[in-house]
Amino acid sequence: MMNRLPAILLLLTALVLAVTPASTVAADPVLMQDFDRNSCYAACPCSTGAPDQAQLCFECKQECDRKFWKSFDKETNQKDK
């Protein structure tokens, strides 16, 4: 009987996961955004590693973040209306 208990628990877990709707699975709302922050980051001059580029890299990433949140706010406000 003790050997069957883990198998039963595994079967019940698989059953619960199988019937759980995909909409209840945690999704990253960032993927739904029009603005792609990662591609913006990729355009920043950060990969050179030069010390004088550090400030430019930081400023570029800050600008990407500003654009991202502006896009986020715009989309959120449209959905609320």
Secondary structure, DSSP 8 states (H G I E B T S, - for coil): -TTHHHHHHHHHHHHHHHHS-GGGS---GGGG-SS-HHHHHHTSTTTT--GGGHHHHHHHHHHHHHHHHHHHHHHHHHHH-
